[in-house]
Amino acid sequence: MGEAALRNDASFDTSIVRRLMARPLRLVETPIAEIVPLRPAAPAAESVESAEASADVVRLKAQLQVMKAVLRSERDETAHLRACIATIAESDAPLTPEAQAVRDRWAALVDQLLHAAR
């Protein structure tokens, strides 16, 4: 969604969107009814300054819409991952010795990283 916005509207600063898009996300599809395209107001007999201001407002609204979409997809992905972790944690099946060894190695690595001198 962010990539489409970057392709369609190159008039705003893309560094924030690119930073948010740097992490791969498994997006939950958003229904088309929720995506409302912005229509710039038709220029009337406004002064040049007010026309530039309205163009800035339209650009900022487009940026805000993209940021909200990216953050919504990130929240949905987080909720999905938490649900997956909850189903794994609720599993009553005992761990195999190999799985226990891997878990212990990861726990030791995390402890080492947390307690290492900075």
N, C-alpha and C positions, 0 to 999 in steps of 0.2 A: 504494500500500500504506500509505504514511504517512497519506494523507488518510482512508482507511478507518479506521485506528486512531484518528485524531483524532475522527472522527464517533462511533465506538463507545465510546470511553473518554475522557471529558472530565475525569477525576479527576487527571490528571498535567499537569505543566508542559509546554506545547506549544512553547515558544520554540525549543528545540533542533531539534525535528522540523521546524518551520516554516522555520528557517534552512537545514537540509539540503535541504528541498524547494524552496527558492527557485530553485535552478538546475534547469532542465528536464533530465530524464534520460530516455533511451530505455531503459526497463526490459526486461530479459530475463525472460520469464515464469517464475515459480517453481512447480514442481509442487506440487499441493495437499498431497501427502504430507509435504512439508517444513515446512508451516505447522502448528504444533501449538498449539491454543488453550489458554490457561491457565484452569484451573478453580480458583476460590477454595475453600479448605478449608472444610468445614462447621463452623460455630461449635459448639464443645462447651461444657462448663461451665468456660470460661476466664474469667479476670478481664478487666475492661475494658481494662486496659493491654496485655495479651497479644493481645487481639482487635484493638486498634488497631495493634499491632506487626505482626501477621500481615497486616492489610490493607495496611500500608505495604510489606511484603515482596512481596505480590501486585502492587501498583501498580508497584514498582520492577522486578519481573520483566517486567511488560508493557512498561514503558519500554525495558528492555534488549532485549527481543525486537524492538520497533519499530526501535531504533537499529541492531541487527544486520542487520535486513532492508534498511534504507536504505543502510548501508555495503556490504552484499553487492551490492546493485544498482549502487552507484557503482563498485565494483571490476569488476563485469561490464561496465559501460559503458566503463570505462577500457581494459579488455582488448580490447573490440571496436574502440574508436577506434585503439588501437595497431596492431591487425591491419590496419585500413583504411589507416593511414598507411604501414605496411610494404609493403602491396601497391602503393600509389602510388609509394613510393620505389624499389621494385624494377623499376618500369616502364622499359623500354629505349627507349621512344618519345622522340624529341627534343622539346624545348619549342618552341612557336611563338614568334615574336618578341613577340607581344602578351603571352603568358604569362610570358616572360622579363622584360618591362618591369614587369608587375604584381609579380613576385617581387622584382625590384630595388627597386621603390618600397616594398614592405613591409619589406625588409631595411634600407633607409635609415631608415624610420620607427622600426623597433625599435632601431637603433643610436642614433638621435637621442634616443629615450626613455631608453635605458640610460645614455647619457653626459651627459644633461642635469643641470644643477646642481639640487640639491634644496633 
